[in-house]
């Protein structure tokens, strides 16, 4: 039973990271109907920014964290302006290829600047543990879960309780109608990309206590976060997080209880089963009505 609970907590923590990356997919898709296949690489770049600020420059963890989020928010806006906006209106395949190319570019640049070694960010939660009887839970995993809950709550409040959030929701429902109503759609789309990059950075920093940061980590995790977004219902913000947690838990349980090799396969088997039974995803029906 103790092993089950510890694997469950580990799976939820890893799934929260998947969920945050998937959240970036969903935010961009809802605003522009563009699938950003560079989302995992934005997470990777944000992790390297945090490592630079915290590990190399010696800044306080929280200051370095905030600095990395701010830097990546600006980078997200820049990427949207340079890479995506000039080809909006072209066939979706062109935009998909542009984001894939952006991902390759980011991985190459990261390799040239930081090298191909693995890096780890020391956090205030790296060493502590919570003991409940015989159960031992690491603070780093609990901090990932807590941070994800806080971040998702803040995003929900932003999208549902602020004027800018309402403008973003309107743009995602009908971009042309929002434009006629006086909403600055282009600026809104840039801000969505900024938020998406900032959320990805949070995922990269939160990932640091669980695994190492390297130039290809974004590709690996992005390939798992994308199915998480599909599983939850592509277009549903709650679905992205729930899908990520499900993928993380299934992966963790399969790695512990099933023979070697099932860990990476089991989440995709579950994804295929869910999509066969409910093609729109777990939260697909709500995605058309809610943020």
C-alpha positions in Angstrom: 0.0 0.0 0.0 2.8 2.4 0.8 4.5 1.7 -2.5 1.2 2.4 -4.3 0.8 5.7 -2.6 4.3 6.8 -3.3 4.0 5.8 -6.9 0.7 7.6 -7.1 2.3 10.8 -5.7 5.2 10.5 -8.1 2.9 9.9 -11.0 0.7 12.9 -10.1 3.8 15.2 -9.8 5.1 14.1 -13.2 1.6 14.3 -14.6 1.3 17.9 -13.4 4.4 18.8 -15.5 2.8 17.1 -18.5 -0.5 18.9 -17.8 1.2 22.3 -17.7 2.9 21.6 -21.1 -0.4 20.4 -22.4 -2.0 23.6 -21.1 0.3 25.6 -23.4 -0.9 23.5 -26.4 -4.5 24.2 -25.5 -4.1 28.0 -24.8 -2.5 28.6 -28.2 -5.0 26.3 -30.0 -8.0 28.0 -28.5 -6.7 31.4 -29.4 -5.5 30.7 -33.0 -6.5 27.1 -33.8 -2.7 26.5 -34.2 -1.0 23.5 -32.7 2.3 24.7 -31.4 4.6 21.7 -31.7 7.4 23.8 -30.2 5.7 23.9 -26.8 7.9 21.3 -25.2 11.0 23.1 -26.4 9.7 26.4 -24.9 9.6 24.4 -21.6 13.2 23.3 -22.2 14.4 26.8 -23.0 12.6 28.2 -19.9 14.4 25.5 -17.8 17.7 26.6 -19.2 17.0 30.3 -18.5 16.1 29.3 -14.9 19.4 27.3 -14.6 21.3 30.3 -15.9 19.8 32.7 -13.4 19.9 30.3 -10.4 22.7 27.9 -11.0 25.2 30.0 -13.0 24.5 33.6 -11.8 23.7 32.6 -8.2 20.4 34.4 -8.0 17.8 33.6 -5.3 15.6 30.7 -6.5 12.4 32.7 -6.5 14.0 35.7 -8.3 15.6 33.4 -10.9 12.2 31.6 -11.3 10.4 34.9 -11.9 13.2 36.1 -14.2 12.9 33.0 -16.3 9.1 33.3 -16.6 9.4 37.0 -17.6 12.1 36.3 -20.2 10.1 33.4 -21.7 6.9 35.5 -21.8 8.7 38.1 -23.9 10.2 35.3 -26.0 6.8 33.8 -26.6 5.5 37.1 -27.9 8.5 37.5 -30.1 8.1 33.9 -31.5 4.5 34.6 -32.3 5.3 37.9 -34.0 8.2 36.5 -36.1 7.2 32.9 -36.8 3.5 32.5 -36.7 1.8 35.9 -37.5 3.2 36.2 -41.0 1.7 32.9 -42.1 -1.7 33.1 -40.3 -4.4 32.3 -42.9 -2.1 29.9 -44.7 -3.0 26.2 -44.7 -2.6 24.6 -41.2 0.1 22.3 -42.4 2.4 25.4 -43.1 1.9 26.7 -39.6 2.5 23.2 -38.1 5.8 22.9 -40.0 6.8 26.4 -38.8 6.3 25.4 -35.2 8.2 22.1 -35.7 11.0 24.1 -37.3 11.0 26.5 -34.4 11.4 23.5 -32.0 14.4 22.2 -34.0 15.9 25.7 -33.9 15.5 26.1 -30.2 17.1 22.6 -29.5 20.0 23.5 -31.7 20.5 26.9 -30.1 20.3 25.4 -26.6 22.9 22.8 -27.5 25.2 25.5 -28.8 24.8 27.7 -25.8 24.5 25.3 -22.9 26.0 22.1 -24.4 24.6 18.6 -24.3 25.2 17.8 -20.7 22.4 17.3 -18.1 21.8 20.0 -15.6 19.8 20.2 -12.4 18.4 23.2 -10.6 18.7 23.1 -6.8 15.4 24.2 -5.2 14.3 24.9 -1.6 12.4 21.6 -1.8 15.1 19.3 -3.1 16.1 17.7 0.2 13.0 17.7 2.5 10.6 14.9 3.1 7.2 14.6 4.7 6.7 11.6 6.9 3.2 10.3 7.6 3.8 7.2 9.7 5.8 4.8 7.5 4.9 6.8 4.4 7.7 9.1 3.1 6.8 11.8 0.5 9.5 14.0 -1.0 8.9 17.8 -0.7 10.0 18.3 -4.3 7.1 16.2 -5.7 4.6 17.7 -3.3 5.8 21.2 -4.3 5.1 20.4 -8.0 1.5 19.4 -7.2 0.9 22.4 -5.0 2.4 24.8 -7.6 0.3 23.3 -10.4 -2.9 23.8 -8.3 -2.0 27.4 -7.6 -1.1 28.2 -11.2 -4.3 26.6 -12.6 -6.4 28.5 -10.1 -4.7 31.8 -11.1 -5.2 31.0 -14.8 -8.9 30.3 -14.1 -9.3 33.6 -12.2 -7.5 35.4 -15.0 -9.6 34.0 -17.8 -13.0 34.3 -16.0 -12.6 37.4 -13.8 -10.6 39.9 -15.8 -11.3 42.0 -18.8 -8.3 40.8 -20.7 -9.2 37.2 -20.0 -12.7 37.8 -21.3 -11.2 39.3 -24.4 -9.1 36.2 -24.9 -12.1 33.9 -24.5 -14.0 36.0 -27.0 -11.2 35.8 -29.5 -10.9 32.1 -29.1 -14.7 31.7 -29.8 -14.8 33.9 -32.9 -11.8 35.9 -33.9 -13.6 37.9 -36.6 -16.5 38.8 -34.3 -14.1 39.9 -31.5 -12.2 42.1 -34.0 -15.5 43.8 -35.0 -16.3 44.4 -31.3 -13.1 46.4 -31.0 -10.9 43.7 -29.3 -7.3 44.0 -30.4 -7.1 40.4 -31.6 -3.4 40.5 -32.7 -2.3 41.8 -29.3 -4.5 39.2 -27.6 -2.9 36.4 -29.6 0.6 37.7 -28.7 -0.4 37.7 -25.0 -1.7 34.2 -25.3 1.7 33.1 -26.7 3.4 34.9 -23.8 1.2 33.1 -21.2 1.8 29.8 -23.0 5.6 30.3 -22.9 5.4 31.4 -19.2 3.4 28.3 -18.2 5.8 26.1 -20.1 8.7 27.8 -18.2 6.9 27.0 -14.9 6.7 23.4 -16.0 10.5 23.4 -16.8 11.5 24.8 -13.4 9.1 22.5 -11.6 10.5 19.6 -13.5 14.0 20.3 -12.3 13.8 18.4 -9.0 12.3 15.3 -10.7 14.6 15.0 -13.7 17.5 16.7 -15.4 17.3 19.5 -18.0 19.0 18.9 -21.3 18.5 20.1 -24.9 16.2 17.2 -25.9 14.0 17.1 -22.8 11.4 19.3 -24.4 11.0 17.0 -27.4 10.6 13.9 -25.1 8.1 15.5 -22.7 6.3 17.4 -25.5 5.5 14.0 -27.2 3.8 12.9 -23.9 2.1 16.2 -23.2 0.4 16.4 -26.6 -1.5 13.1 -26.0 -2.4 14.5 -22.6 -4.1 17.5 -24.3 -5.8 15.1 -26.7 -6.9 12.8 -23.9 -8.4 15.7 -21.9 -10.2 17.1 -25.0 -8.1 19.4 -27.1 -9.4 22.9 -26.3 -10.3 22.2 -22.7 -8.1 23.9 -20.1 -9.2 21.6 -17.2 -8.9 18.6 -19.6 -5.3 19.4 -20.3 -4.3 19.2 -16.6 -6.5 16.1 -16.0 -5.1 14.4 -19.1 -1.5 15.2 -18.0 -2.1 13.8 -14.5 -3.7 10.6 -16.0 -0.7 10.1 -18.3 1.7 10.6 -15.4 -0.1 8.2 -13.0 -0.4 5.5 -15.7 3.2 5.8 -16.6 4.4 5.7 -13.0 2.2 2.7 -12.2 3.1 0.8 -15.3 6.8 1.4 -14.6 6.5 -0.1 -11.1 4.0 -2.9 -11.5 4.4 -4.0 -15.2 7.4 -5.6 -17.0 10.1 -3.4 -18.4 9.0 -1.6 -21.6 5.4 -1.0 -20.6 6.1 2.3 -18.9 6.3 4.2 -22.2 3.6 2.2 -24.0 0.8 2.1 -21.4 -0.2 5.8 -21.6 -0.7 5.5 -25.3 -2.7 2.3 -25.0 -5.1 4.1 -22.6 -5.2 7.1 -24.9 -6.2 5.0 -27.8 -8.9 3.2 -25.8 -10.4 6.5 -24.5 -10.4 8.0 -28.0 -12.1 4.9 -29.4 -14.8 5.2 -26.8 -15.0 9.0 -26.6 -13.3 10.5 -29.7 -13.7 14.1 -28.4 -11.7 13.4 -25.3 -12.7 13.3 -21.6 -13.7 17.0 -21.5 -14.4 17.5 -25.2 -18.1 18.4 -24.8 -17.3 21.2 -22.4 -14.4 22.5 -24.5 -16.8 24.1 -27.0 -18.7 26.0 -24.2 -16.1 26.8 -21.5 -12.5 28.0 -21.2 
